[in-house]
Amino acid sequence: MKPRKKPSVALLQPLRSASSPSPRRHAAGDDPALNAIWDVVCAIARGRVCTYGTVARAAGLPGRARQVGRALRVAPRALNLPWHRVVGAGGRIVFPSSSREHIEQARRLRAEGVLVQDGRVSPSAITQLDEL
């Protein structure tokens, strides 16, 4: 079994502002699947979260939750994606609980008013596919 790679610290990006350019057609995003995922992530409202699976379905890639994680990992820093609004199944923060990424994601979510307790977000904060 291959050892798992550590999550990229590149995920710790500033939030995307309303004046930031759309991720569509970004120079590093020639892959239509990546662009679709980035567009969905940008559409997640402040104070709300989506699961990796929900993002994949909304991007037209059902069953490809892992590809969402890869897309967030390789996203150009200039996109300023709100990566912290994407969580695992059941609202779980997927990074190890003592990692910098976990602490940063929980901090950012709390700053947006999302209740985070024991590494999970409040079920009321999870946005479903039809709400995007």
C-alpha positions as CSV (number, residue, x, y, z in Angstrom):
1,M,0.0,0.0,0.0
2,K,1.3,3.4,-1.0
3,P,2.0,5.9,1.9
4,R,-0.5,8.8,1.8
5,K,0.7,12.2,0.9
6,K,0.4,14.9,3.5
7,P,-2.2,17.6,2.6
8,S,-0.7,20.5,0.8
9,V,-0.1,23.7,2.8
10,A,-1.0,25.5,-0.4
11,L,-4.6,25.0,0.6
12,L,-4.1,27.8,3.1
13,Q,-5.1,30.5,0.8
14,P,-6.8,33.8,1.4
15,L,-10.5,34.0,0.8
16,R,-11.8,34.8,-2.7
17,S,-13.3,38.2,-2.8
18,A,-16.2,39.3,-5.0
19,S,-13.7,41.3,-7.1
20,S,-11.5,38.3,-7.7
21,P,-11.5,37.0,-11.3
22,S,-13.7,34.0,-12.1
23,P,-11.8,30.7,-11.9
24,R,-13.1,29.8,-15.4
25,R,-10.5,29.8,-18.1
26,H,-7.6,30.4,-15.6
27,A,-4.3,29.7,-17.3
28,A,-3.6,26.7,-15.1
29,G,-7.1,25.4,-15.5
30,D,-7.2,24.0,-19.0
31,D,-8.9,20.9,-17.6
32,P,-12.7,21.4,-17.8
33,A,-13.3,19.2,-14.8
34,L,-11.0,21.4,-12.7
35,N,-12.8,24.5,-13.9
36,A,-16.2,23.0,-13.1
37,I,-15.1,22.1,-9.6
38,W,-13.5,25.5,-8.9
39,D,-16.7,27.2,-10.1
40,V,-18.8,25.2,-7.7
41,V,-16.5,25.8,-4.8
42,C,-16.6,29.6,-5.5
43,A,-20.5,29.3,-5.5
44,I,-20.6,28.1,-1.9
45,A,-22.0,30.9,0.2
46,R,-20.2,32.4,3.1
47,G,-21.2,30.6,6.3
48,R,-22.2,27.4,4.5
49,V,-20.2,24.3,3.6
50,C,-20.5,21.4,1.0
51,T,-19.1,17.9,1.1
52,Y,-16.6,16.8,-1.4
53,G,-19.3,14.5,-2.9
54,T,-21.8,17.3,-3.2
55,V,-19.2,19.5,-5.0
56,A,-18.4,16.6,-7.4
57,R,-22.1,16.1,-8.3
58,A,-22.7,19.8,-8.8
59,A,-19.7,19.9,-11.1
60,G,-21.2,17.1,-13.2
61,L,-18.7,14.6,-11.8
62,P,-20.8,12.2,-9.6
63,G,-18.7,9.7,-7.7
64,R,-15.5,11.8,-8.0
65,A,-15.2,13.3,-4.5
66,R,-11.5,12.5,-4.5
67,Q,-11.1,14.6,-7.7
68,V,-12.5,17.5,-5.8
69,G,-9.7,17.2,-3.2
70,R,-7.1,17.0,-6.0
71,A,-8.6,20.1,-7.7
72,L,-8.4,22.1,-4.4
73,R,-4.8,20.9,-3.9
74,V,-3.7,22.0,-7.4
75,A,-5.7,25.2,-7.6
76,P,-3.5,28.2,-8.4
77,R,-3.1,30.4,-5.4
78,A,-4.3,33.4,-7.5
79,L,-7.9,31.9,-7.5
80,N,-8.3,32.4,-3.8
81,L,-10.7,29.6,-3.6
82,P,-12.8,29.3,-0.4
83,W,-11.3,25.8,0.1
84,H,-12.3,25.8,3.8
85,R,-16.0,25.5,2.8
86,V,-15.5,22.0,1.6
87,V,-15.7,19.2,4.2
88,G,-15.9,15.4,4.2
89,A,-19.0,13.3,4.5
90,G,-21.1,14.1,7.6
91,G,-19.5,17.5,7.9
92,R,-16.1,16.2,9.0
93,I,-12.9,18.3,8.6
94,V,-10.7,15.7,6.8
95,F,-7.3,17.0,7.9
96,P,-5.8,15.3,11.0
97,S,-7.1,17.1,14.1
98,S,-3.7,18.4,15.2
99,S,-2.6,19.6,11.8
100,R,-2.2,23.3,10.8
101,E,-4.7,22.7,8.0
102,H,-7.4,21.4,10.4
103,I,-6.8,24.3,12.8
104,E,-6.9,26.8,9.9
105,Q,-10.0,25.4,8.3
106,A,-11.9,25.4,11.7
107,R,-10.7,28.9,12.4
108,R,-12.0,30.2,9.0
109,L,-15.3,28.4,9.3
110,R,-15.9,29.8,12.8
111,A,-15.0,33.3,11.5
112,E,-17.9,32.9,9.0
113,G,-20.3,31.8,11.8
114,V,-20.2,28.1,11.2
115,L,-20.3,26.0,14.4
116,V,-17.4,23.6,14.5
117,Q,-17.3,21.1,17.3
118,D,-15.0,18.1,17.6
119,G,-13.8,18.4,14.0
120,R,-17.3,18.5,12.5
121,V,-19.5,21.3,11.3
122,S,-23.1,21.9,12.3
123,P,-25.5,19.9,10.0
124,S,-27.4,23.1,9.5
125,A,-24.4,24.7,7.7
126,I,-24.2,22.0,5.1
127,T,-25.6,23.1,1.7
128,Q,-27.2,20.5,-0.4
129,L,-26.8,20.2,-4.2
130,D,-30.1,21.9,-5.0
131,E,-29.3,24.9,-2.8
132,L,-26.2,25.9,-4.8
